[in-house]
């Protein structure tokens, strides 16, 4: 249709100055035969007028200068009017956003300061925000995570003190190791690309041989009961990739004495928000996958306990993944896109993946749950 419109414009005979001025006045007033709906023709007319050389008389007839200038200004105003309508036709959300206040909400969200670090458990989920479509330029648009910290900066280490028979320096080392593991397991680009997280595995105490063996088996042969996503965030680079290079992170880290003297437990609770796009060329739809991890790491004094110096043992853990295909156990995240095949229909009470006021449900629920927002 656009090409046909262009051809029609090129073949139309010219109009007189008087007819053109009358047409523009009617267009501005929304009356007469002026077009009420934009079209490619309106854009072509604007372009042709922009490129058309001015007639010599407009420059050499000072007696008509006032009239000609007035007509040209009026015509210019009408051209802007038509061009504006044409733009609204192509991107109607511009007008809708202004009328509904969404444009102002976007500006407020873009300029909002980052949230203060989460030092205690929140008492409620984050307030609702305008549910807006994420874009490549703004992959966290419409998400509470827009105000969260970027990547490793969101994993803040608390001030260390002597706990459980360990010195302040030993506790500080343990806190740093806990952060290092979370970064390697959930933010490291190689891990996110599905590569073997060797550095993270090396941090686990060799005395936990069964744990290490299970993780190696999960990485080599993913299955429902041995899924590497329980510990590591991974995506198949042939299918999806990050939209940009930022993962939003929010959570907290606490310390408590271990079961016996010379032991300390570091408890972590963090939510990671990953904006993902399909790996195919030209893909621009952003789909956010949200992973929350609650884990416990135990550090011990190697002078009192049989443990490798600087290593840690992994204790109880829970995890929750939102916006990944249900019942797929290949060791990778599978975010849902608009053209994703129809799979299992989710059911149950909608859960808010941004709600950090509650623990992850023990054992979780069978089936495919529903997220209230992503």
Secondary structure in CASP SS format (residue, H / E / C, confidence):
PFRMAT SS
TARGET T0000
AUTHOR 0000-0000-0000
METHOD secondary structure of the structure
MODEL  1
X C 1.00
X H 1.00
X H 1.00
X H 1.00
X H 1.00
X H 1.00
X H 1.00
X H 1.00
X H 1.00
X H 1.00
X H 1.00
X C 1.00
X C 1.00
X C 1.00
X C 1.00
X C 1.00
X H 1.00
X H 1.00
X H 1.00
X H 1.00
X H 1.00
X H 1.00
X H 1.00
X H 1.00
X H 1.00
X H 1.00
X H 1.00
X H 1.00
X H 1.00
X C 1.00
X C 1.00
X C 1.00
X C 1.00
X C 1.00
X C 1.00
X C 1.00
X C 1.00
X C 1.00
X C 1.00
X H 1.00
X H 1.00
X H 1.00
X H 1.00
X H 1.00
X H 1.00
X H 1.00
X H 1.00
X H 1.00
X H 1.00
X H 1.00
X H 1.00
X C 1.00
X C 1.00
X C 1.00
X C 1.00
X C 1.00
X H 1.00
X H 1.00
X H 1.00
X H 1.00
X C 1.00
X H 1.00
X H 1.00
X H 1.00
X H 1.00
X H 1.00
X H 1.00
X H 1.00
X H 1.00
X H 1.00
X H 1.00
X H 1.00
X H 1.00
X H 1.00
X H 1.00
X H 1.00
X H 1.00
X H 1.00
X H 1.00
X H 1.00
X H 1.00
X H 1.00
X H 1.00
X H 1.00
X H 1.00
X H 1.00
X H 1.00
X H 1.00
X H 1.00
X H 1.00
X C 1.00
X C 1.00
X H 1.00
X H 1.00
X H 1.00
X H 1.00
X H 1.00
X H 1.00
X H 1.00
X H 1.00
X C 1.00
X H 1.00
X H 1.00
X H 1.00
X H 1.00
X H 1.00
X H 1.00
X H 1.00
X H 1.00
X H 1.00
X H 1.00
X C 1.00
X C 1.00
X C 1.00
X C 1.00
X C 1.00
X C 1.00
X C 1.00
X C 1.00
X C 1.00
X C 1.00
X C 1.00
X C 1.00
X C 1.00
X C 1.00
X C 1.00
X C 1.00
X C 1.00
X C 1.00
X C 1.00
X C 1.00
X C 1.00
X C 1.00
X C 1.00
X C 1.00
X C 1.00
X C 1.00
X C 1.00
X C 1.00
X C 1.00
X C 1.00
X C 1.00
X C 1.00
X H 1.00
X H 1.00
X H 1.00
X H 1.00
X C 1.00
X E 1.00
X E 1.00
X H 1.00
X H 1.00
X H 1.00
X H 1.00
X C 1.00
X C 1.00
X C 1.00
X C 1.00
X C 1.00
X C 1.00
X C 1.00
X C 1.00
X E 1.00
X C 1.00
X C 1.00
X E 1.00
X C 1.00
X H 1.00
X H 1.00
X H 1.00
X H 1.00
X H 1.00
X H 1.00
X H 1.00
X H 1.00
X H 1.00
X H 1.00
X H 1.00
X H 1.00
X H 1.00
X H 1.00
X H 1.00
X H 1.00
X H 1.00
X H 1.00
X H 1.00
X C 1.00
X C 1.00
X H 1.00
X H 1.00
X H 1.00
X H 1.00
X C 1.00
X C 1.00
X C 1.00
X C 1.00
X C 1.00
X H 1.00
X H 1.00
X H 1.00
X H 1.00
X H 1.00
X C 1.00
X E 1.00
X C 1.00
X C 1.00
X C 1.00
X C 1.00
X H 1.00
X H 1.00
X H 1.00
X H 1.00
X H 1.00
X H 1.00
X H 1.00
X H 1.00
X H 1.00
X H 1.00
X H 1.00
X H 1.00
X C 1.00
X C 1.00
X E 1.00
X C 1.00
X C 1.00
X E 1.00
X C 1.00
X H 1.00
X H 1.00
X H 1.00
X C 1.00
X C 1.00
X C 1.00
X C 1.00
X E 1.00
X C 1.00
X C 1.00
X C 1.00
X C 1.00
X E 1.00
X E 1.00
X E 1.00
X C 1.00
X C 1.00
X C 1.00
X C 1.00
X C 1.00
X E 1.00
X E 1.00
X E 1.00
X E 1.00
X E 1.00
X E 1.00
X E 1.00
X E 1.00
X E 1.00
X E 1.00
X C 1.00
X C 1.00
X C 1.00
X C 1.00
X C 1.00
X E 1.00
X E 1.00
X E 1.00
X E 1.00
X E 1.00
X E 1.00
X E 1.00
X E 1.00
X E 1.00
X E 1.00
X E 1.00
X E 1.00
X E 1.00
X E 1.00
X E 1.00
X E 1.00
X C 1.00
X C 1.00
X C 1.00
X C 1.00
X C 1.00
X C 1.00
X C 1.00
X C 1.00
X E 1.00
X E 1.00
X E 1.00
X E 1.00
X E 1.00
X E 1.00
X E 1.00
X E 1.00
X E 1.00
X E 1.00
X E 1.00
X E 1.00
X E 1.00
X E 1.00
X C 1.00
X C 1.00
X C 1.00
X C 1.00
X C 1.00
X C 1.00
X C 1.00
X C 1.00
X C 1.00
X C 1.00
X C 1.00
X E 1.00
X E 1.00
X E 1.00
X E 1.00
X E 1.00
X E 1.00
X E 1.00
X E 1.00
X E 1.00
X E 1.00
X E 1.00
X C 1.00
X C 1.00
X C 1.00
X C 1.00
X C 1.00
X C 1.00
X C 1.00
X C 1.00
X C 1.00
X C 1.00
X E 1.00
X C 1.00
X C 1.00
X C 1.00
X C 1.00
X C 1.00
X C 1.00
X C 1.00
X C 1.00
X C 1.00
X C 1.00
X C 1.00
X C 1.00
X C 1.00
X C 1.00
X C 1.00
X C 1.00
X C 1.00
X E 1.00
X E 1.00
X C 1.00
X C 1.00
X C 1.00
X C 1.00
X C 1.00
X C 1.00
X C 1.00
X C 1.00
X C 1.00
X C 1.00
X C 1.00
X C 1.00
X C 1.00
X C 1.00
X C 1.00
X C 1.00
X C 1.00
X C 1.00
X E 1.00
X E 1.00
X E 1.00
X C 1.00
END
